[in-house]
Amino acid sequence: MKVLAILVSLVLPGAGSLIMGQVRVGIAQIVLFAVAVFVSFPLFLAIIGVPVMLVVWIWGLLTVISTPR
């Protein structure tokens, strides 16, 4: 189950956390990632959006990896 959560988290940050049972954290990660993607569309705001996307992606992976199941 953990391997599946890691693989899903690689594609969509937060989804792996949802699979592992951390609903609030998973929803927060998905929302933050979606906001970062939305902010990145105007090219001049990509300076903000892209780093936020990377941070949320790494946070999602670390959350899944550190969940003890």
Secondary structure, DSSP 8 states (H G I E B T S, - for coil): -HHHHHHHHHHSTTHHHHHTT-HHHHHHHHHHHHHHHHHHSSGGGHHHHHHHHHHHHHHHHHHHHHS--
